[in-house]
Amino acid sequence: MARGNQRDKAREANQKKLADQKKHNTMSGTEMQREKEKVAQKMREKQAAADAKKAAGVAEAANKK
């Protein structure tokens, strides 16, 4: 039965090691900044599309009156 316990302990240690790896940031400062800018640009594009759609809906409602 000792082997089963050893296997469980090894599994727990491995899971802890993998969790620690996920916590750490692997990007450098410039890489992180580029990624932030890329995400911000996508969000600006989505917001502009939503604003255009909203404006089109308002214009269409005004034309129906």
C-alpha positions as CSV (number, residue, x, y, z in Angstrom):
1,M,0.0,0.0,0.0
2,A,3.0,2.3,0.3
3,R,3.2,2.7,-3.4
4,G,-0.4,4.0,-3.6
5,N,0.4,6.7,-1.0
6,Q,3.7,7.5,-2.8
7,R,1.7,7.9,-6.1
8,D,-0.8,10.2,-4.4
9,K,2.0,12.3,-2.8
10,A,3.7,12.6,-6.2
11,R,0.5,13.6,-7.9
12,E,-0.2,16.3,-5.2
13,A,3.4,17.7,-5.6
14,N,3.0,17.8,-9.4
15,Q,-0.3,19.6,-9.2
16,K,1.2,22.1,-6.8
17,K,4.1,22.6,-9.2
18,L,1.8,23.2,-12.2
19,A,-0.3,25.6,-10.2
20,D,2.8,27.6,-9.3
21,Q,3.8,27.7,-13.0
22,K,0.4,29.1,-14.0
23,K,0.7,31.9,-11.4
24,H,3.9,33.3,-12.8
25,N,4.0,35.8,-15.6
26,T,6.2,34.7,-18.4
27,M,6.0,37.9,-20.5
28,S,8.5,40.7,-20.3
29,G,7.3,44.3,-19.8
30,T,7.3,45.2,-23.4
31,E,5.4,42.0,-24.4
32,M,2.9,42.7,-21.7
33,Q,2.4,46.3,-22.9
34,R,2.0,45.1,-26.5
35,E,-0.6,42.5,-25.4
36,K,-2.5,45.2,-23.4
37,E,-2.5,47.5,-26.4
38,K,-3.8,44.8,-28.7
39,V,-6.6,43.9,-26.3
40,A,-7.5,47.6,-25.9
41,Q,-7.6,48.1,-29.7
42,K,-10.0,45.2,-30.1
43,M,-12.2,46.6,-27.4
44,R,-12.2,50.0,-29.1
45,E,-13.2,48.4,-32.3
46,K,-16.0,46.5,-30.6
47,Q,-17.2,49.7,-28.9
48,A,-17.2,51.6,-32.2
49,A,-19.2,48.8,-33.9
50,A,-21.7,48.9,-31.1
51,D,-22.0,52.7,-31.3
52,A,-22.5,52.5,-35.0
53,K,-25.2,49.9,-34.7
54,K,-26.9,52.0,-32.0
55,A,-26.7,55.1,-34.1
56,A,-28.2,53.2,-37.1
57,G,-31.1,52.0,-34.9
58,V,-31.8,55.5,-33.7
59,A,-31.6,56.9,-37.3
60,E,-34.0,54.2,-38.5
61,A,-36.4,54.9,-35.7
62,A,-36.3,58.6,-36.6
63,N,-37.1,57.9,-40.3
64,K,-40.1,55.8,-39.4
65,K,-41.8,58.7,-37.6
